[in-house]
């Protein structure tokens, strides 16, 4: 299922429009997140995970990274074309930093809600 959605979205993104494709992908992720939060049915969460292209690793390995990178290379001014590796390096760095910050904040939130965050150095 995930492979079919990835193949369908990436091969038709230019025809449909990259911005529209990313908007549809964001909508599918929101719907999948709501299904995970509100449903207790196993099969509904499996279908939501497939349609929302939810990955268990936390890495963006679905169709959206390919579309984002294609769009990024198209909007770069001609001056930066020679520094494409540098631009993609910053793109990856910002994504990894945001992922790490999200993990830190979510872990801190869960620890706080479970009885307080206590720092101990041993």
N, C-alpha and C positions, 0 to 999 in steps of 0.2 A: 504494500500500500504506500509506504513512505517513498519507495523508489519510483513508483508510478507518478506520484504527485511531484516529486523532484524533477523527474524527466519531463513531465507535462509543463510545469511552470518555467523551467529554464529554456526549453526549446521554443516556447511561445512568448517569452517575455518581451522580445523586441517587437513582435507583431501587436501584442496587447498593450505594451507600454511598460517600461521598467518601473516607473513610479506607481502605476496602477497595480502591477504584480506585487510589489512590496507592500502596498496597502492591503491587498487581498491576503497576503501572507500574515501581516500583522493582525488582521481581523480573525483569521483562522487560529492564530496563537491565543488571542484573547478568548475566543469561544472555547478552545481546548482548556485553557486555564480555569474558566468558569465551570466547565464540565467536571474537571478534577476536583474543584472546591465544593461543588454542590451535589455530585452524584456519588452514590455508594455502590453502584452497579459496576462490576468488573468490566463487562463488555462495552459499556458506554465509555469508560475511561480509556480502554484500548483503542476504540474507534476515534475518540477525541485526540489521543496521542498520535495516531497515524495521520488524521486530517490536519492537525495543527503542527505537524512535523516537529514534535517534541522529542528531544534527544536526552537520554539519561546521563550523558557525559557533561553536559553544560557547555559543550563546544558548539559553535555554529557550523554544522557540517551539512545542512540541508541545502535547498535551492537558493536560499537568500544570500549566502556569501558570494556565490558566483555572480548573481545579479548586481550586488553591491559593488564588487570589484570591477565588473564591466562598466558600470556607471561611473565609478571613480576614475577609471582610465579615460573615459570619454570627456569628463568635465575638466580634466587637468589642462591648464594653459600650456601652450607649446613650449614655453621656457622650462617647465618642469618635466617635460617628456624624457629628457636625458637623465633625470633623477627619479625615475619611476620606482626603483628599488627603495629609495629613501622615503618616498611618499607611502608606499605599501608597508614599509617598516613602521612608520608612525601610525598608520591605520591599524596594524596588528597590535602595536604597543598600547594604543588607546583602548582597543577592545579588551585586551588582557587585563589592563588596569581596572577598567570598569567591571569586568567579571570578578576580579579579586575583591574590589570594594563591595560589590553586591554580596559576595559570600561572607565577608566580614560583618556587614550590617545585618544580614539575616541571621548569622550565628549569634551575634550580640543580642539581637531582638529575642531570639528563642531562649537564650540563657537568662535574659532579664525577666521574661515572662514566666520562666520556670522556677523562680525563687530568688532572683537577684544575681547579679554578676559580681563574682568575687575573684579578685586576682591574687594568686598565691605564687610566690617564688620559692622553690625548694632547692 
